Amino acid sequence: MSVLTELAFSADDLALTRFAVSPMWEVVAGFRLLVSRVAHPVHRPWTEQVRSRVDDAGLTAGWLAELVPPQNYLCDFLTPFPADPAPTLDAELAAIRATPAAAVRRDVGKLDGDSARIRALRSAPERWLPQITEEIETFWELALAPYWAKIRAVLDAEVFHRARQVAEHGAGHFFNDLHTSVSWDDNTLRLVRRCCVLSRQTAGPGLLLVPSVFAAGVLTWSRHPEPPQLAYPARGTGTLWERRPVARAEAIAAVLGRSRTRLLTELAAPASTTELAGRTGISAAGVSQHLAALRGAGMVSAHRAGRSVLYARTAVAETLLTAAG
């Protein structure tokens, strides 16, 4: 059953409204998408690449599976209030480990289940929070870190677009364009929600808006005295996994060399040395040598996935290829 939530805004609340890009919101929304086992029309290339890695690591039967169910409430302490507009994952994990025991117990008390893990966490949060953040780090390395440059580019573009929208048309137009479940009228933000009623009585002043590529709808977080958080689907997510040919690859090859340019174009999706050697015909030793040079130049990053190492394009490489295209 859907309910209408109303969040009143004063002039001070509007003045304190801001954006943030949060790794942990992508962790919880991305994990929820994976465990739902839905054949998502946009994220299918991502789920097909990462699901087996996540399953093999046992993460779909671990702490995250308990704390982030496929539907309904997920624990608020997993998405701590960002201290700045773009917190690192390490900063957010530190905040999770520092969550007061009372807050952890309050959150897990809202979950539908009452498994042995949940009872253990409720009994001794300080004991289990480090294990939970260790599992989050594993999920991040397997499922998100190799793709973060692409994801971050979409999120940054969304923040820029929305900031410009507010500047040109005002907050009312922006809120009415945010999502079909959100509307703005008479200094009040209205959200159609299935759960988690949001009000000024349960949150501090202002509002934090968090775009997400994995959120299927609007997700909210409320804990006084912090401003409420509203995570919403980012524009441009539909193009996230598209493979776009590099129109001016020859110009890049004149600078980087043909082999390194070929490797960069093949890394539209993260891949191992063996996979790249098979696709390009370059020897495994040659691929390793070129990847080392590209990594030294900040164009490629390496991420361990079980026994393999996946290489991914960085934001530097994405910018170069986008400009060339």
N, C-alpha and C positions, 0 to 999 in steps of 0.2 A: 504494500500500500504506500503510495506516495504522499508526502506531506509538504506543505508550503512553509519554507523558512524565510523569515524576514530579518535583515540586518540593517538597522538604522545607521545613517551617516550624518555626522555633524561636519562643520567646516574643518575642524581639527582632524577628524577621521580621514577625510579626503586628503588633507595635507600629509598624513602619515601613511598613505597608501603607496606601496612600492612593489617592485618585482625582484625575484631571485631565481637563480638556476641552481637546483639542488640534486646532487648525485643520488641521495637516498630516496627522493621521490621517484626517480627512475628505477632504482632497485626494487621498491615495493610494487610499483605499477608493472614493471617488466616481469617480475617473478609471478605476480598474479595472472598476467596474460599467459605465461608458460604453463602454470599448473591448471589453468582452465581447459587446456587441451583443445581450444577452439582454433579452427583453421582461419586465422585472421587474414582478410584480403590484402592488407597492407604489410603486415609484419611477418607473413609466411616465410619469406627468405631468411629472416633473422631466426625465427623459431626452428626452422629446419636445420640451421647451422649450429645452434647452441643447445637444443634440447637434449641430444645424446650426451654432450659434455656434462650438463647439469645433472642428468639422471645418473650417469656413471659416478659422479662425485657424491651421490647420495643426498643431494640437497633437496630433492622433492619429497624426502621423508625425514627431514631434519627440523631444525628450529624455525626456519623461515616458513616451512609448510604449516607449522602450528600457529605462527603469529600473523601470517598473511594468508588467510583463507581465500578461496576463489571468489567469494561474494561477501557482502555485508562488511562489518566492522573489521578494521585492521589496527594493530596497536599503534597509538599515537607516538609513543616514545621512539619508534623507528624513524620518525621524520622530525627531528628536533628543529626548533626555530633557528633559521640561518642567521649567523652573526653578521654576515656581509652579503652582497649581491651574488657572489659566486663562491660559496664555501667548497673546500676540497673534501673528498671522501674521508680522509684522515681526520679532519676537523669534526665532521659529523659523527664519525665513529667514536671519537673521544667524548662527544656530547652524549651519545647513547650510553657509553660506559659510566658516565657521571650521573645518569638519571636517578633521582631519589627513589628509594625502595617503595615508598608510598605511591608514587606515580606509576611505577611498574605494576604494582598490585592492582591499582585502580584500572589500568588498561586491560590486563589479562582477565580481570573480572568481567569485562564486557564481551569477551569472546563466547561463542556458542558452546564450544567443547570444554572438557575438563580432563584432559589426558594426564598421564604421569609427568610429562615434561612441564605442562602448565602448572601442575601442583608444585613441582620442584622449583620452578621460577618464582611462584608466589611465596614459597617458603623462604628462599634465599636468593633474592635478585642479584646481590653483589657477587655471588659465586658464579652465576650463569651468564651474566651480561658479557664478560670477555669471550666466552665460547660462542655466543650469538654473533658478536662483531667479527670474530674469526671466520664464521661461516659466511657472513655478508661479504667479507673480503674475497673469499673463494668464489662466490657467485659473481662478484664484480670482475674478477680477473678472467673468468670463463665466459661470461655472457655480455659484459658491457665495456670493459676497458678497450678491447680491440676495435670497438665501434664508436668510442666516445668522441673522436674528432668529428665524425659525421653528425652524431646526435647533438653535440654542443653547437655546431654550426646552425642547425635548425632552431634550437632553443634561443640562441643569440639573435637570429633573424626575427624570431617571433617577438622578443622583447623590444627590439628596435621598431618593428612595425606597430606594436601596441602603444609605445611611447609617442610615436609620431601621430597615431590616431587620436590620442588624448590631446596632444598639442593642437591638432587641426580642428577637431570636432567636439572636444570636451569629454568628460568622464561618462556622461549619460550615454552617448553614442557608443563609446568603447564597451561599457558593460552590456548593452543590448546586443552587441555583436560577438560577445565572448563565447556563448554556448546557448543552445536552444533551451536549456533548463534554467538559464539566468536572465533576469530582466531588471531594469532600473526605472523607478518612478517615485517622484515625491521624496527625494533624498533617502530612498530605501532600496537596498539590493534584495531581490527576491530569488530564492532558489527552490526548485522542485526537487525534493530529496526523498529517498526511501528510508533513510535513517540519519542519525547524528544531527539533531536539531542545532542550529547555530544562532546565537544571540549575543548581544552586548553584555548580558549578565554573566556569560560564561567565558568571555574573552576580553582582552585589552583593547585600547583604541587603535584605529587604523585598519589596514588589511594588507596581507602579503600575498601576492599573486605569483604562482609557480607554474610556468608552462611545462608540459610533459609530452613526450612523443608516444608514451605507452598508455597513458590514462584513457580509458574508454569513455569516461564521463567526468563530471566534476567531483572531486574529492575534497573534503574539508577537514580541518584540524582546529581545535579550540581549547586553549588552556590559559586561564588568567594567571599573570597579567600580560602575557604576550598577545600581540595582535592575532586574529584568526588567520589561518592559511587557507588558500583556495587553490588547489591544483587543477588545471584544466587542460584539455587537448590542444596542442600547439598547431598552428597553421604550418603547412609545408611538410607535414609528416608523410603525406602520400608519395612524395618524391624521395624519401629517405633512402630506400634500397634500390632505386633505379640505377641501372648500369648505363652511364652516358659515355659515348665515345669521345675521345680527346681529339678535337678537330685539328689541332696544330701540334700533333705529336712530333712531327719532323723538326719543328722549331725547338722543342724541348730536347730532342735527341741530339741536336747540334751542340747543346750545352752539357747535358748529362751523359750522353752516349746512348746508343740504341738499346743495349741490354738493360741498363738501369731504367730507362724510360718505359721499356716493355714491362719490367717488374712492377713499376709504379701503377701502370694501367691495369695489370692483372690483380693488383691489391684493392680493387673495388670492394672485395670482400676479403677479410683476413685469411691468410693461408700459411701453411708450413713450407719449409725449404723444399721438402720432397714434392709437395703439390705444385709449387712454382716451377721446379725443374721439369716435372712432367708436362706442364702446360706450355712452357716456353722452349723446351729443347736445350736449354742451357744446363750444363753439368751442375750437380748438387754443390760441388766445391765452388764453381763460378757464382752460383746463386748466393751462397754464403758470403763470398767476398764482396759482391755488389751490395748485398743487404747491410753488411757491416759499414760500408762507405755511406750508404743512404741514411743509416741510423746515426752515424757520426755527424751528418749534416742536418739532423733533426727532421728528416722527412719520413722516417719509418720508426715505429716502436715495436718492441717485442713483449709478448705476453705468454706465460706458461699456461698450457691447457693439458693437464695430466702429464703424460710423458713427452708431449710435443711442445714446440714453441710456435705460436702464431705471430706472424708479422702483419702489421696494419699501417696504413697511411696515417700520418699525423695531420694536424691542421695546416702546417706549412705546405705539405704536399697537396692537400685538398685545395688550398688557395692557388697554388701554382697551376694545377690542372684545370681548375675552374676558369682562371684567367686565360689559359691557353685555349679553352673551349669557346 
